[in-house]
Amino acid sequence: MDDEFGAAYAGSLARDHVLGALGNRTVVQALADGEPPRAVWEAICVDMDVPPERRLGRDTRVARGAQGGQAGQAGRSSR
């Protein structure tokens, strides 16, 4: 939630925003009641109109072969 909404707003949203899809509970209440985090995240995404392409969060991995990647490192020995 921090990545999508910013830390301050994400905290407020989790505590205060009531989600009908989760039985009129907040994110905090739903998680405390044992709802799966993925289901809670999907409910908040629908309610807040988060586009599908941003629902998996930021990808911070470096592609293999890109600068800083690990391509070609496996199986190499240092001599």
Secondary structure by P-SEA (a helix, b strand, c coil): ccccccaaaaaaaaccccccccccccaaaaaaacccaaaaaaaaaaaaccccccccccccccccccccccccccccccc
